Amino acid sequence: PRGERPRMSSGGLSLYREVLRSVRLLPVETRSYYRVVAREKFAAHREEEDAERLALIIERSKADVRWILEKYSKTDIAAGR
């Protein structure tokens, strides 16, 4: 129906929740930025239907989360936190 927003699949919703849980592990001053980025990225791909493209997006998203968590854990170690 007109005016309805496309619904996220259960797999997409699960990934979104995983990303938001990961954001909670980041330094407090960075969390709001990464929450906004996550929301924007998921909104940008909300209507994607190509299964192969979705698999690539999911794979890249998980790699990005790992990279960001590693980046901040190294920063915290260097700062003595």
Rosetta silent file (secondary structure, phi, psi, omega in degrees, C-alpha in Angstrom):
SEQUENCE: PRGERPRMSSGGLSLYREVLRSVRLLPVETRSYYRVVAREKFAAHREEEDAERLALIIERSKADVRWILEKYSKTDIAAGR
SCORE:     score description
SCORE:     0.000 S_00000001
   1 L     0.000  153.049 -178.350    0.000    0.000    0.000 S_00000001
   2 L   -63.177  139.501  177.767    0.972    3.542   -0.651 S_00000001
   3 L    87.380  -11.213  178.393    2.937    5.319    2.066 S_00000001
   4 L   -80.488  140.259  175.648    4.140    2.124    3.717 S_00000001
   5 L   -84.949  142.800  176.033    7.844    1.750    4.312 S_00000001
   6 L   -59.844  143.771 -179.315    9.448   -1.499    3.181 S_00000001
   7 L   -91.119  142.663  178.020    9.978   -3.882    6.069 S_00000001
   8 L   -77.475  140.854  177.583   13.407   -5.163    6.976 S_00000001
   9 L   -66.331  163.358  179.030   13.852   -8.936    6.787 S_00000001
  10 H   -62.910  -34.457  176.826   14.430  -10.836   10.012 S_00000001
  11 H   -66.574  -39.482  177.846   18.071  -11.359    8.943 S_00000001
  12 H   -66.520  -41.573  178.496   18.462   -7.648    8.321 S_00000001
  13 H   -64.632  -40.123  177.938   16.891   -6.805   11.650 S_00000001
  14 H   -61.879  -44.567  178.282   19.168   -9.296   13.391 S_00000001
  15 H   -63.705  -42.350  179.626   22.235   -7.707   11.774 S_00000001
  16 H   -59.482  -44.299  177.979   21.019   -4.215   12.699 S_00000001
  17 H   -63.449  -40.731  177.764   20.658   -5.285   16.333 S_00000001
  18 H   -60.707  -43.272  178.940   24.127   -6.862   16.234 S_00000001
  19 H   -62.779  -46.150 -179.215   25.582   -3.610   14.896 S_00000001
  20 H   -64.196  -36.320  175.666   23.838   -1.555   17.603 S_00000001
  21 H   -64.354  -38.196  178.671   25.120   -3.927   20.309 S_00000001
  22 H   -65.743  -37.419  179.401   28.625   -3.474   18.904 S_00000001
  23 H   -59.274  -34.439  179.471   28.226    0.304   18.999 S_00000001
  24 L   -64.771  -17.165  179.272   27.708    0.025   22.769 S_00000001
  25 L   -85.130   -9.454 -177.224   31.259   -1.340   23.039 S_00000001
  26 L   -83.396  163.849  175.487   32.736    1.834   21.546 S_00000001
  27 L   -57.007  142.759 -175.427   33.893    4.888   23.486 S_00000001
  28 H   -51.659  -41.458 -175.357   30.912    6.949   24.667 S_00000001
  29 H   -69.423  -10.418 -179.448   31.895    9.981   22.585 S_00000001
  30 H  -105.729  -13.911 -171.173   31.694    7.951   19.334 S_00000001
  31 H   -61.591  -45.595 -177.253   28.476    6.016   19.884 S_00000001
  32 H   -63.148  -38.653  177.753   25.942    8.542   18.615 S_00000001
  33 H   -59.661  -50.195 -176.893   27.924    8.995   15.388 S_00000001
  34 H   -70.027  -29.596  173.820   28.080    5.258   14.689 S_00000001
  35 H   -63.927  -43.672  178.807   24.389    4.769   15.563 S_00000001
  36 H   -64.060  -45.052  179.436   23.466    7.420   12.975 S_00000001
  37 H   -59.859  -45.436 -179.877   25.795    5.880   10.372 S_00000001
  38 H   -60.120  -46.786 -179.081   24.291    2.416   10.967 S_00000001
  39 H   -60.761  -44.132 -179.676   20.734    3.733   10.641 S_00000001
  40 H   -64.253  -42.220 -179.553   21.586    5.597    7.417 S_00000001
  41 H   -65.150  -42.747  178.526   23.323    2.571    5.880 S_00000001
  42 H   -66.437  -39.445  178.087   20.428    0.252    6.675 S_00000001
  43 H   -64.039  -37.734 -178.671   17.922    2.791    5.317 S_00000001
  44 H   -64.892  -27.205 -176.741   19.953    3.151    2.117 S_00000001
  45 L  -110.310   11.401 -175.270   19.714   -0.584    1.438 S_00000001
  46 L   -56.841  -36.723 -175.195   16.194   -1.174    2.749 S_00000001
  47 L   -95.583    4.382  179.876   14.723   -1.882   -0.682 S_00000001
  48 L   -64.038  129.367 -178.973   17.554   -4.091   -1.970 S_00000001
  49 L  -118.254  -13.698 -178.558   16.141   -7.385   -3.226 S_00000001
  50 L   -71.975  113.702 -175.235   19.107   -8.954   -5.017 S_00000001
  51 H   -59.881  -39.610 -179.866   20.184  -11.846   -2.769 S_00000001
  52 H   -66.133  -43.514  178.411   23.762  -11.816   -4.024 S_00000001
  53 H   -64.571  -41.296  178.080   24.098   -8.071   -3.440 S_00000001
  54 H   -61.153  -41.159  178.505   22.535   -8.417    0.019 S_00000001
  55 H   -61.167  -41.126  177.703   25.038  -11.129    0.922 S_00000001
  56 H   -65.828  -41.126  178.964   27.887   -8.808   -0.082 S_00000001
  57 H   -62.707  -43.831  179.957   26.405   -5.919    1.907 S_00000001
  58 H   -64.464  -45.916  179.110   26.034   -8.132    4.993 S_00000001
  59 H   -59.159  -45.372 -179.752   29.560   -9.503    4.646 S_00000001
  60 H   -65.725  -39.539  179.827   30.975   -5.977    4.276 S_00000001
  61 H   -61.824  -44.178  179.028   28.929   -4.686    7.213 S_00000001
  62 H   -65.363  -39.401  177.376   30.251   -7.391    9.525 S_00000001
  63 H   -64.944  -40.150  178.581   33.823   -6.714    8.374 S_00000001
  64 H   -63.005  -41.812  178.881   33.323   -2.979    8.999 S_00000001
  65 H   -62.368  -45.328  178.531   32.043   -3.634   12.530 S_00000001
  66 H   -60.865  -42.202 -179.483   35.067   -5.823   13.295 S_00000001
  67 H   -62.867  -45.041 -178.930   37.422   -3.169   11.898 S_00000001
  68 H   -64.899  -43.773  178.986   35.842   -0.369   13.946 S_00000001
  69 H   -62.563  -41.211  178.473   35.907   -2.423   17.153 S_00000001
  70 H   -65.933  -42.134  178.801   39.550   -3.318   16.538 S_00000001
  71 H   -56.110  -49.221 -177.565   40.424    0.300   15.737 S_00000001
  72 H   -74.743  -27.669  177.329   39.002    1.559   19.006 S_00000001
  73 H   -70.084  -36.461  176.398   40.434   -1.287   21.071 S_00000001
  74 H   -67.785  -39.725  178.204   43.917   -0.407   19.754 S_00000001
  75 H   -62.596  -42.947  179.747   43.274    3.283   20.460 S_00000001
  76 H   -65.166  -39.819  179.057   42.193    2.449   24.015 S_00000001
  77 H   -63.850  -44.419 -179.811   45.266    0.265   24.540 S_00000001
  78 H   -64.152  -31.860 -179.404   47.555    3.038   23.256 S_00000001
  79 L   -86.127   -2.511  179.247   45.848    5.526   25.589 S_00000001
  80 L    78.574   22.530  178.801   46.258    3.171   28.541 S_00000001
  81 L   -95.193    0.000    0.000   42.493    2.544   28.943 S_00000001
